[in-house]
């Protein structure tokens, strides 16, 4: 009986040590963070959002050009980004973990890719956490690793890396609101590491939305998205996310 009791105590201590090793997190792993995010906003998060944004492009830290994009998100899993005038036929559609690029109404590229911002900024709150786990693993995040850090003065959970590791794919979740504030990952096409900062987070219909996204490479901006308008639509137009054939959709 003494041996059994000692073994039970050892298991409890070992589990606690594994959860706390190398960090002060209240979560044992990244799955716990995802579960907490989904539970916090279950049944509350908005089902769709329309966004109009200015997209500025940079080279060597200097802005070179800009565009206006209009986006429709249907959560979970779908986003259509119209570049400029809808009649131009220039748009990008993401759905079912695949991305389709159109120029002048012609499909120029399609590829399988987990849309990290869509997944962690929106979908996580409106889908089964087990699906989120699978998508994050496919995208290259190590859900066994989590620690706590500070991001712009606020406590954050960091999933996918040990403390001090800035090279591994990882995502940062603000502790207070359980929202995505930073993403470090590799480009699906180039394989190059890049960073995304999600700033100026504002409340929206039972959830939150980051209204400035900064895409950085080596600390310098490559793209900055600034939201000019955003809101929950009354309805998502039919065929918004159709890819064959291409259809002009206004929203």
Secondary structure, 3 states (H helix, E strand, C coil): CHHHHHHHHHHHHHHHHHHHCCCCCCCCCHHHHHHHHHHHCCCCCCCEEEEEEEEEEEECCEEEEEEEEEEEEECCCEEEEEECCHHHCCEEEEECCEEEEEECCEEEEEEECCCHHHHHHCHHHCCCHHHHHHHHHHCCCCCCCEEEEEECCEEEEEECCCCCCCCCCEEEEECCCCEEEEEEEECCCCCCEEEEEEEEEEEECCEEEEEEEEEEECCEEEEEEEEEEEECCCCCCCCCCCCCCCCCCCC
